[in-house]
């Protein structure tokens, strides 16, 4: 019962992480315009994402344009494209493998040992996808913070952390948590199986000992 609850919890947390990863990959709010010093044009907000940049005016009108060339992006955004796509594929693959290895899933000629290995694979894939997602999110955040405190960069070019980065951290945490749940479930199953294989040693009870003594005395009396 507890194992089934753990698997369902891991699947739900991993599903949230997978959906969050897909959302972060497509969101344009990676870099948001900063309103500091002389840059006080608050009615216009600039968003920069992996695939497009948007300009939002007074919460009424928003215009988005896809980047003309990948080479026009900064190195961190170029690398983030590939890493986020890889993280999305890994999270989806982890979710599918976890469903296959669920305790309630009945496969033909499936054994508990095989399902345990499938669950372990799903857990490791979840952890890997979370780690892959953390790399671009932390890289972009570090670049934004470094540029923000760099006096050599123009104020109009400075950016702040967007909502996509915070959602990326949350999604990566969910993926890693789901992987930890599945790996912990596999470890508990292996412990239970190892205890089950070690058969207890049976010692003769007092009644069995008396019964054997009576049988031996009876056989002796026959020979006499």
C-alpha positions in Angstrom: 0.0 0.0 0.0 2.8 2.4 1.0 4.7 1.5 -2.1 1.8 2.3 -4.4 1.3 5.7 -2.7 5.0 6.5 -3.2 4.9 5.6 -6.9 1.7 7.7 -7.4 3.3 10.6 -5.6 6.5 10.3 -7.6 4.5 10.2 -10.8 2.5 13.3 -9.9 5.6 15.3 -8.9 7.4 14.1 -12.0 4.4 15.1 -14.2 4.4 18.6 -12.7 8.1 18.9 -13.4 7.7 17.7 -17.0 4.9 20.2 -17.6 6.9 23.0 -16.0 9.9 22.1 -18.2 7.8 22.3 -21.3 6.4 25.7 -20.2 9.8 27.1 -19.3 11.2 26.1 -22.7 8.5 28.0 -24.6 8.1 31.0 -22.3 9.6 34.4 -23.4 10.1 35.7 -19.8 13.7 34.6 -19.3 15.1 38.1 -19.3 12.9 41.1 -18.3 13.7 44.8 -18.7 15.0 46.5 -15.6 13.6 49.8 -14.5 16.6 51.5 -12.8 18.2 54.9 -12.8 17.2 56.7 -16.0 15.4 53.7 -17.5 11.9 54.5 -16.1 9.8 53.8 -19.2 7.4 51.7 -17.1 4.7 51.5 -19.7 6.9 49.3 -21.9 8.3 45.9 -20.8 10.8 43.9 -22.8 10.8 40.1 -22.6 13.6 37.9 -24.0 13.3 34.2 -24.3 14.9 31.3 -26.0 12.9 31.5 -29.2 11.5 35.1 -29.4 11.5 38.5 -27.8 8.4 40.4 -26.9 7.5 44.0 -26.2 4.5 44.6 -24.0 3.0 48.1 -23.8 0.9 49.3 -20.9 -0.5 45.8 -20.3 -2.7 46.3 -23.4 -0.7 45.4 -26.5 2.1 42.8 -26.9 4.2 42.2 -30.0 6.5 39.1 -30.3 9.1 38.4 -32.9 11.0 35.1 -33.4 14.7 35.5 -33.6 16.0 35.8 -37.1 19.2 33.9 -36.4 20.5 31.7 -33.6 23.9 33.4 -33.9 22.3 36.7 -32.9 21.7 35.3 -29.4 24.1 35.4 -26.5 26.1 32.3 -25.8 24.1 31.4 -22.7 20.8 31.6 -24.6 22.2 29.5 -27.5 23.3 26.8 -25.1 20.1 27.0 -23.2 18.1 26.2 -26.3 19.7 22.8 -26.7 19.9 22.0 -23.0 16.2 22.8 -22.4 15.2 20.7 -25.4 17.2 17.8 -24.1 15.7 18.3 -20.6 12.2 18.3 -22.1 12.9 15.0 -24.0 14.4 13.4 -20.9 11.6 14.5 -18.6 9.0 13.1 -21.1 11.0 9.8 -21.4 11.2 9.6 -17.6 7.5 10.0 -17.3 6.8 7.3 -19.8 9.3 4.8 -18.2 7.8 5.5 -14.8 4.3 4.7 -16.1 5.6 1.4 -17.5 7.2 0.5 -14.3 4.3 1.4 -12.0 3.2 -1.3 -9.6 -0.4 -1.2 -10.9 0.7 -1.7 -14.6 0.4 -5.3 -15.7 2.7 -6.4 -18.5 2.9 -9.9 -20.0 5.6 -12.0 -18.4 6.7 -9.2 -16.2 8.4 -9.8 -12.9 9.0 -7.7 -9.8 12.7 -7.6 -10.5 12.2 -6.3 -14.0 9.8 -3.7 -12.8 12.2 -2.7 -10.1 14.9 -2.0 -12.6 12.4 0.0 -14.7 11.5 2.1 -11.7 15.2 2.7 -11.0 15.7 3.8 -14.6 12.8 6.2 -14.4 14.2 7.7 -11.2 17.7 8.2 -12.6 16.2 9.7 -15.8 14.2 12.1 -13.7 17.3 13.2 -11.7 19.3 13.6 -15.0 16.5 15.7 -16.6 16.4 17.9 -13.5 20.1 18.4 -13.5 20.1 19.2 -17.3 17.4 21.8 -16.7 19.3 23.4 -13.8 22.3 24.2 -16.0 20.7 26.7 -18.4 18.5 28.2 -15.8 21.4 28.9 -13.4 23.7 30.0 -16.3 21.2 32.6 -17.6 20.5 33.8 -14.1 24.2 34.2 -13.3 24.7 36.1 -16.6 21.8 38.5 -15.8 23.1 39.2 -12.3 26.7 39.7 -13.5 25.6 42.1 -16.2 23.3 44.0 -13.7 26.2 44.8 -11.4 28.6 45.5 -14.3 29.2 49.3 -14.5 30.5 48.9 -18.1 27.1 47.8 -19.4 24.6 50.4 -20.5 21.6 50.8 -18.2 19.1 50.2 -21.0 20.8 46.8 -21.7 20.5 45.5 -18.2 17.9 42.9 -17.4 16.3 41.2 -14.4 15.3 37.6 -13.7 12.1 36.6 -15.4 9.3 34.4 -14.3 10.6 31.5 -16.5 13.7 31.2 -14.4 11.8 30.8 -11.2 9.5 28.3 -12.8 12.5 26.5 -14.1 14.0 26.1 -10.6 10.7 24.8 -9.4 10.3 22.3 -12.3 13.9 21.1 -11.8 13.2 20.6 -8.1 10.1 18.5 -8.9 12.0 16.4 -11.4 14.8 15.7 -8.9 12.3 15.0 -6.1 10.4 12.5 -8.3 13.7 10.8 -9.2 14.6 10.5 -5.5 11.2 9.0 -4.7 11.5 6.3 -7.4 15.1 5.5 -6.4 14.1 5.3 -2.7 11.2 3.0 -3.7 13.6 0.7 -5.5 16.0 0.6 -2.6 13.1 -0.3 -0.2 12.0 -3.1 -2.6 15.5 -4.5 -2.8 15.7 -4.5 1.0 12.5 -6.4 1.3 13.5 -8.9 -1.3 16.9 -9.6 0.4 15.1 -10.2 3.7 12.7 -12.5 2.0 15.4 -14.6 0.5 17.2 -15.2 3.8 15.1 -18.1 5.1 15.1 -18.5 9.0 16.8 -21.5 10.5 14.3 -23.9 12.1 15.2 -25.5 15.4 13.3 -28.5 16.8 10.8 -27.5 19.4 10.5 -29.1 22.8 7.4 -31.2 21.7 9.3 -32.4 18.6 12.2 -33.4 20.8 10.0 -35.4 23.2 8.3 -37.0 20.2 11.6 -38.2 18.8 12.7 -39.5 22.2 9.5 -41.5 22.6 9.9 -42.9 19.1 13.5 -44.0 19.9 12.5 -45.6 23.2 9.7 -47.4 21.5 12.0 -48.8 18.8 14.4 -50.0 21.6 11.6 -51.8 23.4 10.7 -53.7 20.3 14.2 -55.0 19.9 14.2 -56.1 23.6 
